[in-house]
Amino acid sequence: MDSKDALIVFEGARIRRKWHDDQWYFSVVDIVQALTDSPTPRQYWGKIKDREFKQLQLSPIWVQLKLPSADGKTRVTNSLLKKNKLKQEGRF
């Protein structure tokens, strides 16, 4: 992992990020975990996506990027721009 793909710490939680299209993108699941202390942040995010975006037919505010996972493999992950992240926090 280089400076273009780095972890940041928010209130003790590790949040993955990636430099893409000249902007920082942050892992949605990591943000959910940091803000909610949910034991199942992936499922929590899935419910938010279904309720807030699919049912209301809103445009998604995330992109899918490959980020390193806990097992060291790279996986496709929903990611938010920093400016969208701040808007999204109100949904938790």
HTML snippet that shows the backbone in 3Dmol.js (N, CA, C, O; Angstrom):
<script src="https://3Dmol.org/build/3Dmol-min.js"></script>
<div id="view" style="width:600px;height:400px;position:relative"></div>
<script>
const pdb = `
ATOM      1  N   MET A   1       0.845  -1.174   0.000  1.00  0.00           N
ATOM      2  CA  MET A   1       0.000   0.000   0.000  1.00  0.00           C
ATOM      3  C   MET A   1       0.888   1.234   0.000  1.00  0.00           C
ATOM      4  O   MET A   1       1.766   1.359   0.855  1.00  0.00           O
ATOM      5  N   ASP A   2       0.679   2.142  -0.939  1.00  0.00           N
ATOM      6  CA  ASP A   2       1.472   3.361  -0.987  1.00  0.00           C
ATOM      7  C   ASP A   2       0.616   4.551  -0.550  1.00  0.00           C
ATOM      8  O   ASP A   2      -0.509   4.381  -0.079  1.00  0.00           O
ATOM      9  N   SER A   3       1.164   5.750  -0.712  1.00  0.00           N
ATOM     10  CA  SER A   3       0.454   6.942  -0.255  1.00  0.00           C
ATOM     11  C   SER A   3      -0.830   7.188  -1.045  1.00  0.00           C
ATOM     12  O   SER A   3      -1.694   7.941  -0.597  1.00  0.00           O
ATOM     13  N   LYS A   4      -0.962   6.569  -2.202  1.00  0.00           N
ATOM     14  CA  LYS A   4      -2.178   6.712  -2.996  1.00  0.00           C
ATOM     15  C   LYS A   4      -3.276   5.759  -2.533  1.00  0.00           C
ATOM     16  O   LYS A   4      -4.438   5.948  -2.893  1.00  0.00           O
ATOM     17  N   ASP A   5      -2.940   4.750  -1.753  1.00  0.00           N
ATOM     18  CA  ASP A   5      -3.891   3.799  -1.179  1.00  0.00           C
ATOM     19  C   ASP A   5      -3.505   3.640   0.282  1.00  0.00           C
ATOM     20  O   ASP A   5      -2.653   2.815   0.614  1.00  0.00           O
ATOM     21  N   ALA A   6      -4.110   4.405   1.139  1.00  0.00           N
ATOM     22  CA  ALA A   6      -3.659   4.415   2.520  1.00  0.00           C
ATOM     23  C   ALA A   6      -4.824   4.320   3.488  1.00  0.00           C
ATOM     24  O   ALA A   6      -5.957   4.679   3.167  1.00  0.00           O
ATOM     25  N   LEU A   7      -4.519   3.829   4.680  1.00  0.00           N
ATOM     26  CA  LEU A   7      -5.501   3.795   5.758  1.00  0.00           C
ATOM     27  C   LEU A   7      -5.466   5.122   6.491  1.00  0.00           C
ATOM     28  O   LEU A   7      -4.421   5.764   6.602  1.00  0.00           O
ATOM     29  N   ILE A   8      -6.616   5.515   6.985  1.00  0.00           N
ATOM     30  CA  ILE A   8      -6.673   6.648   7.900  1.00  0.00           C
ATOM     31  C   ILE A   8      -7.376   6.157   9.152  1.00  0.00           C
ATOM     32  O   ILE A   8      -8.038   5.120   9.130  1.00  0.00           O
ATOM     33  N   VAL A   9      -7.236   6.888  10.226  1.00  0.00           N
ATOM     34  CA  VAL A   9      -7.879   6.496  11.481  1.00  0.00           C
ATOM     35  C   VAL A   9      -8.867   7.585  11.867  1.00  0.00           C
ATOM     36  O   VAL A   9      -8.522   8.766  11.897  1.00  0.00           O
ATOM     37  N   PHE A  10     -10.103   7.179  12.163  1.00  0.00           N
ATOM     38  CA  PHE A  10     -11.151   8.081  12.607  1.00  0.00           C
ATOM     39  C   PHE A  10     -11.711   7.532  13.904  1.00  0.00           C
ATOM     40  O   PHE A  10     -12.344   6.476  13.909  1.00  0.00           O
ATOM     41  N   GLU A  11     -11.486   8.232  14.998  1.00  0.00           N
ATOM     42  CA  GLU A  11     -11.951   7.809  16.319  1.00  0.00           C
ATOM     43  C   GLU A  11     -11.591   6.343  16.595  1.00  0.00           C
ATOM     44  O   GLU A  11     -12.411   5.576  17.098  1.00  0.00           O
ATOM     45  N   GLY A  12     -10.373   5.978  16.263  1.00  0.00           N
ATOM     46  CA  GLY A  12      -9.875   4.638  16.525  1.00  0.00           C
ATOM     47  C   GLY A  12     -10.224   3.598  15.474  1.00  0.00           C
ATOM     48  O   GLY A  12      -9.722   2.476  15.535  1.00  0.00           O
ATOM     49  N   ALA A  13     -11.070   3.944  14.513  1.00  0.00           N
ATOM     50  CA  ALA A  13     -11.464   2.995  13.460  1.00  0.00           C
ATOM     51  C   ALA A  13     -10.593   3.210  12.225  1.00  0.00           C
ATOM     52  O   ALA A  13     -10.298   4.343  11.846  1.00  0.00           O
ATOM     53  N   ARG A  14     -10.193   2.116  11.612  1.00  0.00           N
ATOM     54  CA  ARG A  14      -9.390   2.187  10.387  1.00  0.00           C
ATOM     55  C   ARG A  14     -10.318   2.283   9.185  1.00  0.00           C
ATOM     56  O   ARG A  14     -11.225   1.468   9.015  1.00  0.00           O
ATOM     57  N   ILE A  15     -10.075   3.289   8.359  1.00  0.00           N
ATOM     58  CA  ILE A  15     -10.898   3.497   7.166  1.00  0.00           C
ATOM     59  C   ILE A  15      -9.992   3.434   5.944  1.00  0.00           C
ATOM     60  O   ILE A  15      -9.033   4.195   5.818  1.00  0.00           O
ATOM     61  N   ARG A  16     -10.320   2.509   5.049  1.00  0.00           N
ATOM     62  CA  ARG A  16      -9.540   2.368   3.829  1.00  0.00           C
ATOM     63  C   ARG A  16      -9.916   3.482   2.862  1.00  0.00           C
ATOM     64  O   ARG A  16     -11.060   3.935   2.817  1.00  0.00           O
ATOM     65  N   ARG A  17      -8.917   3.914   2.087  1.00  0.00           N
ATOM     66  CA  ARG A  17      -9.170   4.930   1.080  1.00  0.00           C
ATOM     67  C   ARG A  17      -8.302   4.660  -0.136  1.00  0.00           C
ATOM     68  O   ARG A  17      -7.310   3.934  -0.070  1.00  0.00           O
ATOM     69  N   LYS A  18      -8.704   5.267  -1.256  1.00  0.00           N
ATOM     70  CA  LYS A  18      -7.962   5.084  -2.503  1.00  0.00           C
ATOM     71  C   LYS A  18      -7.982   6.391  -3.280  1.00  0.00           C
ATOM     72  O   LYS A  18      -9.010   7.064  -3.360  1.00  0.00           O
ATOM     73  N   TRP A  19      -6.836   6.741  -3.850  1.00  0.00           N
ATOM     74  CA  TRP A  19      -6.714   7.907  -4.713  1.00  0.00           C
ATOM     75  C   TRP A  19      -7.161   7.475  -6.097  1.00  0.00           C
ATOM     76  O   TRP A  19      -6.544   6.597  -6.701  1.00  0.00           O
ATOM     77  N   HIS A  20      -8.238   8.086  -6.614  1.00  0.00           N
ATOM     78  CA  HIS A  20      -8.822   7.685  -7.890  1.00  0.00           C
ATOM     79  C   HIS A  20      -9.373   8.938  -8.570  1.00  0.00           C
ATOM     80  O   HIS A  20     -10.094   9.713  -7.941  1.00  0.00           O
ATOM     81  N   ASP A  21      -9.050   9.139  -9.820  1.00  0.00           N
ATOM     82  CA  ASP A  21      -9.502  10.316 -10.572  1.00  0.00           C
ATOM     83  C   ASP A  21      -9.173  11.622  -9.840  1.00  0.00           C
ATOM     84  O   ASP A  21      -9.995  12.536  -9.782  1.00  0.00           O
ATOM     85  N   ASP A  22      -7.976  11.694  -9.291  1.00  0.00           N
ATOM     86  CA  ASP A  22      -7.484  12.888  -8.595  1.00  0.00           C
ATOM     87  C   ASP A  22      -8.308  13.279  -7.366  1.00  0.00           C
ATOM     88  O   ASP A  22      -8.388  14.454  -7.009  1.00  0.00           O
ATOM     89  N   GLN A  23      -8.923  12.273  -6.722  1.00  0.00           N
ATOM     90  CA  GLN A  23      -9.704  12.521  -5.510  1.00  0.00           C
ATOM     91  C   GLN A  23      -9.591  11.319  -4.586  1.00  0.00           C
ATOM     92  O   GLN A  23      -9.340  10.203  -5.040  1.00  0.00           O
ATOM     93  N   TRP A  24      -9.779  11.550  -3.274  1.00  0.00           N
ATOM     94  CA  TRP A  24      -9.788  10.454  -2.313  1.00  0.00           C
ATOM     95  C   TRP A  24     -11.187   9.856  -2.231  1.00  0.00           C
ATOM     96  O   TRP A  24     -12.181  10.576  -2.140  1.00  0.00           O
ATOM     97  N   TYR A  25     -11.246   8.528  -2.266  1.00  0.00           N
ATOM     98  CA  TYR A  25     -12.482   7.775  -2.058  1.00  0.00           C
ATOM     99  C   TYR A  25     -12.300   6.935  -0.806  1.00  0.00           C
ATOM    100  O   TYR A  25     -11.215   6.407  -0.562  1.00  0.00           O
ATOM    101  N   PHE A  26     -13.362   6.809  -0.006  1.00  0.00           N
ATOM    102  CA  PHE A  26     -13.299   6.121   1.272  1.00  0.00           C
ATOM    103  C   PHE A  26     -14.265   4.940   1.282  1.00  0.00           C
ATOM    104  O   PHE A  26     -15.346   5.022   0.699  1.00  0.00           O
ATOM    105  N   SER A  27     -13.887   3.849   1.935  1.00  0.00           N
ATOM    106  CA  SER A  27     -14.708   2.653   2.020  1.00  0.00           C
ATOM    107  C   SER A  27     -15.979   2.935   2.809  1.00  0.00           C
ATOM    108  O   SER A  27     -15.920   3.380   3.956  1.00  0.00           O
ATOM    109  N   VAL A  28     -17.133   2.675   2.192  1.00  0.00           N
ATOM    110  CA  VAL A  28     -18.421   2.898   2.851  1.00  0.00           C
ATOM    111  C   VAL A  28     -18.574   1.989   4.068  1.00  0.00           C
ATOM    112  O   VAL A  28     -19.016   2.440   5.125  1.00  0.00           O
ATOM    113  N   VAL A  29     -18.217   0.731   3.931  1.00  0.00           N
ATOM    114  CA  VAL A  29     -18.358  -0.214   5.038  1.00  0.00           C
ATOM    115  C   VAL A  29     -17.516   0.222   6.235  1.00  0.00           C
ATOM    116  O   VAL A  29     -17.959   0.106   7.378  1.00  0.00           O
ATOM    117  N   ASP A  30     -16.322   0.717   5.986  1.00  0.00           N
ATOM    118  CA  ASP A  30     -15.469   1.192   7.081  1.00  0.00           C
ATOM    119  C   ASP A  30     -16.080   2.408   7.768  1.00  0.00           C
ATOM    120  O   ASP A  30     -16.001   2.539   8.990  1.00  0.00           O
ATOM    121  N   ILE A  31     -16.692   3.302   6.984  1.00  0.00           N
ATOM    122  CA  ILE A  31     -17.350   4.479   7.557  1.00  0.00           C
ATOM    123  C   ILE A  31     -18.545   4.055   8.402  1.00  0.00           C
ATOM    124  O   ILE A  31     -18.751   4.571   9.500  1.00  0.00           O
ATOM    125  N   VAL A  32     -19.331   3.114   7.887  1.00  0.00           N
ATOM    126  CA  VAL A  32     -20.485   2.610   8.640  1.00  0.00           C
ATOM    127  C   VAL A  32     -20.028   2.032   9.967  1.00  0.00           C
ATOM    128  O   VAL A  32     -20.625   2.308  11.007  1.00  0.00           O
ATOM    129  N   GLN A  33     -18.977   1.237   9.936  1.00  0.00           N
ATOM    130  CA  GLN A  33     -18.475   0.626  11.163  1.00  0.00           C
ATOM    131  C   GLN A  33     -18.004   1.690  12.159  1.00  0.00           C
ATOM    132  O   GLN A  33     -18.257   1.569  13.357  1.00  0.00           O
ATOM    133  N   ALA A  34     -17.328   2.721  11.675  1.00  0.00           N
ATOM    134  CA  ALA A  34     -16.815   3.770  12.560  1.00  0.00           C
ATOM    135  C   ALA A  34     -17.943   4.589  13.174  1.00  0.00           C
ATOM    136  O   ALA A  34     -17.863   4.977  14.340  1.00  0.00           O
ATOM    137  N   LEU A  35     -18.985   4.854  12.404  1.00  0.00           N
ATOM    138  CA  LEU A  35     -20.063   5.722  12.888  1.00  0.00           C
ATOM    139  C   LEU A  35     -21.134   5.006  13.691  1.00  0.00           C
ATOM    140  O   LEU A  35     -21.805   5.627  14.515  1.00  0.00           O
ATOM    141  N   THR A  36     -21.306   3.708  13.465  1.00  0.00           N
ATOM    142  CA  THR A  36     -22.422   2.999  14.100  1.00  0.00           C
ATOM    143  C   THR A  36     -21.994   1.973  15.132  1.00  0.00           C
ATOM    144  O   THR A  36     -22.812   1.567  15.957  1.00  0.00           O
ATOM    145  N   ASP A  37     -20.754   1.545  15.117  1.00  0.00           N
ATOM    146  CA  ASP A  37     -20.293   0.435  15.954  1.00  0.00           C
ATOM    147  C   ASP A  37     -21.104  -0.836  15.692  1.00  0.00           C
ATOM    148  O   ASP A  37     -21.237  -1.686  16.572  1.00  0.00           O
ATOM    149  N   SER A  38     -21.637  -0.958  14.493  1.00  0.00           N
ATOM    150  CA  SER A  38     -22.420  -2.133  14.120  1.00  0.00           C
ATOM    151  C   SER A  38     -21.518  -3.367  14.065  1.00  0.00           C
ATOM    152  O   SER A  38     -20.406  -3.288  13.542  1.00  0.00           O
ATOM    153  N   PRO A  39     -21.975  -4.508  14.598  1.00  0.00           N
ATOM    154  CA  PRO A  39     -21.185  -5.731  14.494  1.00  0.00           C
ATOM    155  C   PRO A  39     -21.200  -6.305  13.066  1.00  0.00           C
ATOM    156  O   PRO A  39     -20.370  -7.146  12.721  1.00  0.00           O
ATOM    157  N   THR A  40     -22.153  -5.839  12.243  1.00  0.00           N
ATOM    158  CA  THR A  40     -22.282  -6.311  10.869  1.00  0.00           C
ATOM    159  C   THR A  40     -22.403  -5.122   9.911  1.00  0.00           C
ATOM    160  O   THR A  40     -23.475  -4.881   9.357  1.00  0.00           O
ATOM    161  N   PRO A  41     -21.313  -4.380   9.715  1.00  0.00           N
ATOM    162  CA  PRO A  41     -21.408  -3.164   8.888  1.00  0.00           C
ATOM    163  C   PRO A  41     -21.778  -3.423   7.433  1.00  0.00           C
ATOM    164  O   PRO A  41     -22.407  -2.568   6.810  1.00  0.00           O
ATOM    165  N   ARG A  42     -21.412  -4.567   6.870  1.00  0.00           N
ATOM    166  CA  ARG A  42     -21.791  -4.852   5.477  1.00  0.00           C
ATOM    167  C   ARG A  42     -23.305  -4.996   5.345  1.00  0.00           C
ATOM    168  O   ARG A  42     -23.906  -4.471   4.408  1.00  0.00           O
ATOM    169  N   GLN A  43     -23.918  -5.712   6.292  1.00  0.00           N
ATOM    170  CA  GLN A  43     -25.369  -5.879   6.261  1.00  0.00           C
ATOM    171  C   GLN A  43     -26.070  -4.541   6.529  1.00  0.00           C
ATOM    172  O   GLN A  43     -27.091  -4.238   5.911  1.00  0.00           O
ATOM    173  N   TYR A  44     -25.522  -3.753   7.443  1.00  0.00           N
ATOM    174  CA  TYR A  44     -26.073  -2.436   7.756  1.00  0.00           C
ATOM    175  C   TYR A  44     -26.073  -1.574   6.491  1.00  0.00           C
ATOM    176  O   TYR A  44     -27.081  -0.951   6.157  1.00  0.00           O
ATOM    177  N   TRP A  45     -24.944  -1.545   5.797  1.00  0.00           N
ATOM    178  CA  TRP A  45     -24.842  -0.777   4.553  1.00  0.00           C
ATOM    179  C   TRP A  45     -25.821  -1.302   3.514  1.00  0.00           C
ATOM    180  O   TRP A  45     -26.443  -0.514   2.801  1.00  0.00           O
ATOM    181  N   GLY A  46     -25.969  -2.621   3.415  1.00  0.00           N
ATOM    182  CA  GLY A  46     -26.913  -3.208   2.463  1.00  0.00           C
ATOM    183  C   GLY A  46     -28.340  -2.736   2.715  1.00  0.00           C
ATOM    184  O   GLY A  46     -29.080  -2.458   1.771  1.00  0.00           O
ATOM    185  N   LYS A  47     -28.724  -2.645   3.981  1.00  0.00           N
ATOM    186  CA  LYS A  47     -30.071  -2.175   4.319  1.00  0.00           C
ATOM    187  C   LYS A  47     -30.235  -0.698   3.986  1.00  0.00           C
ATOM    188  O   LYS A  47     -31.290  -0.280   3.509  1.00  0.00           O
ATOM    189  N   ILE A  48     -29.203   0.087   4.233  1.00  0.00           N
ATOM    190  CA  ILE A  48     -29.261   1.514   3.890  1.00  0.00           C
ATOM    191  C   ILE A  48     -29.399   1.677   2.381  1.00  0.00           C
ATOM    192  O   ILE A  48     -30.220   2.465   1.911  1.00  0.00           O
ATOM    193  N   LYS A  49     -28.592   0.930   1.619  1.00  0.00           N
ATOM    194  CA  LYS A  49     -28.666   1.020   0.158  1.00  0.00           C
ATOM    195  C   LYS A  49     -30.065   0.674  -0.322  1.00  0.00           C
ATOM    196  O   LYS A  49     -30.629   1.364  -1.171  1.00  0.00           O
ATOM    197  N   ASP A  50     -30.620  -0.397   0.225  1.00  0.00           N
ATOM    198  CA  ASP A  50     -31.956  -0.827  -0.203  1.00  0.00           C
ATOM    199  C   ASP A  50     -33.000   0.221   0.157  1.00  0.00           C
ATOM    200  O   ASP A  50     -33.820   0.594  -0.682  1.00  0.00           O
ATOM    201  N   ARG A  51     -32.976   0.694   1.390  1.00  0.00           N
ATOM    202  CA  ARG A  51     -33.994   1.635   1.863  1.00  0.00           C
ATOM    203  C   ARG A  51     -33.842   3.009   1.216  1.00  0.00           C
ATOM    204  O   ARG A  51     -34.821   3.575   0.731  1.00  0.00           O
ATOM    205  N   GLU A  52     -32.649   3.538   1.205  1.00  0.00           N
ATOM    206  CA  GLU A  52     -32.444   4.918   0.781  1.00  0.00           C
ATOM    207  C   GLU A  52     -32.270   5.105  -0.721  1.00  0.00           C
ATOM    208  O   GLU A  52     -32.602   6.162  -1.257  1.00  0.00           O
ATOM    209  N   PHE A  53     -31.761   4.104  -1.391  1.00  0.00           N
ATOM    210  CA  PHE A  53     -31.454   4.296  -2.805  1.00  0.00           C
ATOM    211  C   PHE A  53     -32.340   3.465  -3.725  1.00  0.00           C
ATOM    212  O   PHE A  53     -32.926   4.004  -4.664  1.00  0.00           O
ATOM    213  N   LYS A  54     -32.447   2.179  -3.476  1.00  0.00           N
ATOM    214  CA  LYS A  54     -33.220   1.333  -4.379  1.00  0.00           C
ATOM    215  C   LYS A  54     -34.707   1.619  -4.287  1.00  0.00           C
ATOM    216  O   LYS A  54     -35.359   1.801  -5.315  1.00  0.00           O
ATOM    217  N   GLN A  55     -35.265   1.665  -3.073  1.00  0.00           N
ATOM    218  CA  GLN A  55     -36.703   1.885  -2.916  1.00  0.00           C
ATOM    219  C   GLN A  55     -37.106   3.285  -3.358  1.00  0.00           C
ATOM    220  O   GLN A  55     -38.176   3.464  -3.940  1.00  0.00           O
ATOM    221  N   LEU A  56     -36.268   4.274  -3.092  1.00  0.00           N
ATOM    222  CA  LEU A  56     -36.576   5.652  -3.476  1.00  0.00           C
ATOM    223  C   LEU A  56     -36.068   5.987  -4.871  1.00  0.00           C
ATOM    224  O   LEU A  56     -36.284   7.095  -5.361  1.00  0.00           O
ATOM    225  N   GLN A  57     -35.399   5.044  -5.508  1.00  0.00           N
ATOM    226  CA  GLN A  57     -34.846   5.188  -6.848  1.00  0.00           C
ATOM    227  C   GLN A  57     -33.925   6.410  -6.964  1.00  0.00           C
ATOM    228  O   GLN A  57     -33.989   7.163  -7.935  1.00  0.00           O
ATOM    229  N   LEU A  58     -33.078   6.584  -5.961  1.00  0.00           N
ATOM    230  CA  LEU A  58     -32.097   7.665  -5.986  1.00  0.00           C
ATOM    231  C   LEU A  58     -30.841   7.210  -6.708  1.00  0.00           C
ATOM    232  O   LEU A  58     -30.547   6.016  -6.755  1.00  0.00           O
ATOM    233  N   SER A  59     -30.115   8.140  -7.259  1.00  0.00           N
ATOM    234  CA  SER A  59     -28.849   7.820  -7.909  1.00  0.00           C
ATOM    235  C   SER A  59     -27.815   7.475  -6.844  1.00  0.00           C
ATOM    236  O   SER A  59     -27.728   8.160  -5.825  1.00  0.00           O
ATOM    237  N   PRO A  60     -27.042   6.436  -7.062  1.00  0.00           N
ATOM    238  CA  PRO A  60     -26.009   6.104  -6.077  1.00  0.00           C
ATOM    239  C   PRO A  60     -24.941   7.192  -6.011  1.00  0.00           C
ATOM    240  O   PRO A  60     -24.600   7.820  -7.014  1.00  0.00           O
ATOM    241  N   ILE A  61     -24.424   7.395  -4.802  1.00  0.00           N
ATOM    242  CA  ILE A  61     -23.382   8.403  -4.602  1.00  0.00           C
ATOM    243  C   ILE A  61     -22.039   7.722  -4.360  1.00  0.00           C
ATOM    244  O   ILE A  61     -21.099   8.361  -3.887  1.00  0.00           O
ATOM    245  N   TRP A  62     -21.940   6.440  -4.679  1.00  0.00           N
ATOM    246  CA  TRP A  62     -20.719   5.700  -4.468  1.00  0.00           C
ATOM    247  C   TRP A  62     -20.237   5.091  -5.781  1.00  0.00           C
ATOM    248  O   TRP A  62     -20.988   4.982  -6.750  1.00  0.00           O
ATOM    249  N   VAL A  63     -18.986   4.705  -5.785  1.00  0.00           N
ATOM    250  CA  VAL A  63     -18.393   3.972  -6.906  1.00  0.00           C
ATOM    251  C   VAL A  63     -17.773   2.706  -6.336  1.00  0.00           C
ATOM    252  O   VAL A  63     -17.519   2.620  -5.134  1.00  0.00           O
ATOM    253  N   GLN A  64     -17.532   1.741  -7.181  1.00  0.00           N
ATOM    254  CA  GLN A  64     -16.892   0.513  -6.727  1.00  0.00           C
ATOM    255  C   GLN A  64     -15.424   0.541  -7.138  1.00  0.00           C
ATOM    256  O   GLN A  64     -15.087   0.647  -8.317  1.00  0.00           O
ATOM    257  N   LEU A  65     -14.555   0.443  -6.117  1.00  0.00           N
ATOM    258  CA  LEU A  65     -13.113   0.432  -6.335  1.00  0.00           C
ATOM    259  C   LEU A  65     -12.504  -0.768  -5.633  1.00  0.00           C
ATOM    260  O   LEU A  65     -13.055  -1.271  -4.653  1.00  0.00           O
ATOM    261  N   LYS A  66     -11.371  -1.223  -6.136  1.00  0.00           N
ATOM    262  CA  LYS A  66     -10.659  -2.321  -5.478  1.00  0.00           C
ATOM    263  C   LYS A  66      -9.828  -1.771  -4.327  1.00  0.00           C
ATOM    264  O   LYS A  66      -8.962  -0.917  -4.520  1.00  0.00           O
ATOM    265  N   LEU A  67     -10.108  -2.280  -3.114  1.00  0.00           N
ATOM    266  CA  LEU A  67      -9.368  -1.891  -1.916  1.00  0.00           C
ATOM    267  C   LEU A  67      -8.845  -3.144  -1.236  1.00  0.00           C
ATOM    268  O   LEU A  67      -9.454  -4.207  -1.361  1.00  0.00           O
ATOM    269  N   PRO A  68      -7.739  -3.048  -0.525  1.00  0.00           N
ATOM    270  CA  PRO A  68      -7.217  -4.217   0.186  1.00  0.00           C
ATOM    271  C   PRO A  68      -8.146  -4.603   1.337  1.00  0.00           C
ATOM    272  O   PRO A  68      -8.667  -3.737   2.040  1.00  0.00           O
ATOM    273  N   SER A  69      -8.347  -5.908   1.523  1.00  0.00           N
ATOM    274  CA  SER A  69      -9.191  -6.394   2.620  1.00  0.00           C
ATOM    275  C   SER A  69      -8.307  -6.902   3.756  1.00  0.00           C
ATOM    276  O   SER A  69      -7.081  -6.921   3.646  1.00  0.00           O
ATOM    277  N   ALA A  70      -8.943  -7.308   4.838  1.00  0.00           N
ATOM    278  CA  ALA A  70      -8.214  -7.762   6.029  1.00  0.00           C
ATOM    279  C   ALA A  70      -7.330  -8.973   5.729  1.00  0.00           C
ATOM    280  O   ALA A  70      -6.294  -9.159   6.367  1.00  0.00           O
ATOM    281  N   ASP A  71      -7.741  -9.801   4.753  1.00  0.00           N
ATOM    282  CA  ASP A  71      -6.955 -10.992   4.433  1.00  0.00           C
ATOM    283  C   ASP A  71      -5.825 -10.709   3.436  1.00  0.00           C
ATOM    284  O   ASP A  71      -5.129 -11.625   2.998  1.00  0.00           O
ATOM    285  N   GLY A  72      -5.653  -9.427   3.085  1.00  0.00           N
ATOM    286  CA  GLY A  72      -4.566  -9.053   2.187  1.00  0.00           C
ATOM    287  C   GLY A  72      -4.935  -9.080   0.713  1.00  0.00           C
ATOM    288  O   GLY A  72      -4.163  -8.614  -0.126  1.00  0.00           O
ATOM    289  N   LYS A  73      -6.096  -9.615   0.387  1.00  0.00           N
ATOM    290  CA  LYS A  73      -6.545  -9.637  -1.002  1.00  0.00           C
ATOM    291  C   LYS A  73      -7.203  -8.309  -1.345  1.00  0.00           C
ATOM    292  O   LYS A  73      -7.633  -7.565  -0.464  1.00  0.00           O
ATOM    293  N   THR A  74      -7.273  -8.028  -2.634  1.00  0.00           N
ATOM    294  CA  THR A  74      -7.930  -6.814  -3.092  1.00  0.00           C
ATOM    295  C   THR A  74      -9.337  -7.177  -3.540  1.00  0.00           C
ATOM    296  O   THR A  74      -9.535  -8.089  -4.343  1.00  0.00           O
ATOM    297  N   ARG A  75     -10.317  -6.441  -3.003  1.00  0.00           N
ATOM    298  CA  ARG A  75     -11.717  -6.725  -3.328  1.00  0.00           C
ATOM    299  C   ARG A  75     -12.435  -5.442  -3.750  1.00  0.00           C
ATOM    300  O   ARG A  75     -12.086  -4.346  -3.312  1.00  0.00           O
ATOM    301  N   VAL A  76     -13.441  -5.601  -4.607  1.00  0.00           N
ATOM    302  CA  VAL A  76     -14.259  -4.467  -5.023  1.00  0.00           C
ATOM    303  C   VAL A  76     -15.098  -4.022  -3.828  1.00  0.00           C
ATOM    304  O   VAL A  76     -15.761  -4.833  -3.181  1.00  0.00           O
ATOM    305  N   THR A  77     -15.059  -2.717  -3.547  1.00  0.00           N
ATOM    306  CA  THR A  77     -15.718  -2.159  -2.371  1.00  0.00           C
ATOM    307  C   THR A  77     -16.439  -0.877  -2.751  1.00  0.00           C
ATOM    308  O   THR A  77     -15.914  -0.078  -3.526  1.00  0.00           O
ATOM    309  N   ASN A  78     -17.642  -0.671  -2.213  1.00  0.00           N
ATOM    310  CA  ASN A  78     -18.344   0.592  -2.412  1.00  0.00           C
ATOM    311  C   ASN A  78     -17.538   1.692  -1.734  1.00  0.00           C
ATOM    312  O   ASN A  78     -17.132   1.554  -0.581  1.00  0.00           O
ATOM    313  N   SER A  79     -17.311   2.778  -2.454  1.00  0.00           N
ATOM    314  CA  SER A  79     -16.476   3.869  -1.952  1.00  0.00           C
ATOM    315  C   SER A  79     -17.145   5.211  -2.232  1.00  0.00           C
ATOM    316  O   SER A  79     -17.816   5.390  -3.249  1.00  0.00           O
ATOM    317  N   LEU A  80     -16.946   6.152  -1.305  1.00  0.00           N
ATOM    318  CA  LEU A  80     -17.523   7.489  -1.417  1.00  0.00           C
ATOM    319  C   LEU A  80     -16.437   8.532  -1.560  1.00  0.00           C
ATOM    320  O   LEU A  80     -15.340   8.383  -1.021  1.00  0.00           O
ATOM    321  N   LEU A  81     -16.745   9.585  -2.286  1.00  0.00           N
ATOM    322  CA  LEU A  81     -15.887  10.762  -2.297  1.00  0.00           C
ATOM    323  C   LEU A  81     -15.984  11.443  -0.948  1.00  0.00           C
ATOM    324  O   LEU A  81     -16.990  11.308  -0.252  1.00  0.00           O
ATOM    325  N   LYS A  82     -14.951  12.170  -0.577  1.00  0.00           N
ATOM    326  CA  LYS A  82     -14.979  12.864   0.713  1.00  0.00           C
ATOM    327  C   LYS A  82     -16.183  13.789   0.825  1.00  0.00           C
ATOM    328  O   LYS A  82     -16.836  13.817   1.868  1.00  0.00           O
ATOM    329  N   LYS A  83     -16.490  14.548  -0.224  1.00  0.00           N
ATOM    330  CA  LYS A  83     -17.625  15.469  -0.144  1.00  0.00           C
ATOM    331  C   LYS A  83     -18.940  14.715   0.017  1.00  0.00           C
ATOM    332  O   LYS A  83     -19.837  15.196   0.708  1.00  0.00           O
ATOM    333  N   ASN A  84     -19.078  13.532  -0.610  1.00  0.00           N
ATOM    334  CA  ASN A  84     -20.287  12.731  -0.453  1.00  0.00           C
ATOM    335  C   ASN A  84     -20.326  12.044   0.896  1.00  0.00           C
ATOM    336  O   ASN A  84     -21.403  11.815   1.447  1.00  0.00           O
ATOM    337  N   LYS A  85     -19.156  11.711   1.436  1.00  0.00           N
ATOM    338  CA  LYS A  85     -19.084  11.049   2.729  1.00  0.00           C
ATOM    339  C   LYS A  85     -19.766  11.901   3.788  1.00  0.00           C
ATOM    340  O   LYS A  85     -20.512  11.381   4.617  1.00  0.00           O
ATOM    341  N   LEU A  86     -19.519  13.190   3.767  1.00  0.00           N
ATOM    342  CA  LEU A  86     -20.112  14.075   4.757  1.00  0.00           C
ATOM    343  C   LEU A  86     -21.629  14.110   4.626  1.00  0.00           C
ATOM    344  O   LEU A  86     -22.334  14.165   5.634  1.00  0.00           O
ATOM    345  N   LYS A  87     -22.133  14.079   3.411  1.00  0.00           N
ATOM    346  CA  LYS A  87     -23.584  14.033   3.204  1.00  0.00           C
ATOM    347  C   LYS A  87     -24.147  12.705   3.703  1.00  0.00           C
ATOM    348  O   LYS A  87     -25.218  12.662   4.308  1.00  0.00           O
ATOM    349  N   GLN A  88     -23.419  11.626   3.443  1.00  0.00           N
ATOM    350  CA  GLN A  88     -23.890  10.291   3.785  1.00  0.00           C
ATOM    351  C   GLN A  88     -23.980  10.092   5.294  1.00  0.00           C
ATOM    352  O   GLN A  88     -24.848   9.355   5.761  1.00  0.00           O
ATOM    353  N   GLU A  89     -23.101  10.733   6.068  1.00  0.00           N
ATOM    354  CA  GLU A  89     -23.084  10.524   7.513  1.00  0.00           C
ATOM    355  C   GLU A  89     -24.426  10.812   8.146  1.00  0.00           C
ATOM    356  O   GLU A  89     -24.759  10.211   9.168  1.00  0.00           O
ATOM    357  N   GLY A  90     -25.206  11.711   7.577  1.00  0.00           N
ATOM    358  CA  GLY A  90     -26.517  12.026   8.116  1.00  0.00           C
ATOM    359  C   GLY A  90     -27.503  10.879   8.004  1.00  0.00           C
ATOM    360  O   GLY A  90     -28.550  10.910   8.649  1.00  0.00           O
ATOM    361  N   ARG A  91     -27.204   9.886   7.217  1.00  0.00           N
ATOM    362  CA  ARG A  91     -28.111   8.760   7.033  1.00  0.00           C
ATOM    363  C   ARG A  91     -27.932   7.680   8.091  1.00  0.00           C
ATOM    364  O   ARG A  91     -28.732   6.746   8.147  1.00  0.00           O
ATOM    365  N   PHE A  92     -26.916   7.779   8.921  1.00  0.00           N
ATOM    366  CA  PHE A  92     -26.645   6.714   9.876  1.00  0.00           C
ATOM    367  C   PHE A  92     -27.326   6.964  11.188  1.00  0.00           C
ATOM    368  O   PHE A  92     -27.202   6.159  12.111  1.00  0.00           O
TER     369      PHE A  92
END
`;
const viewer = $3Dmol.createViewer("view");
viewer.addModel(pdb, "pdb");
viewer.setStyle({}, {cartoon: {color: "spectrum"}});
viewer.zoomTo();
viewer.render();
</script>
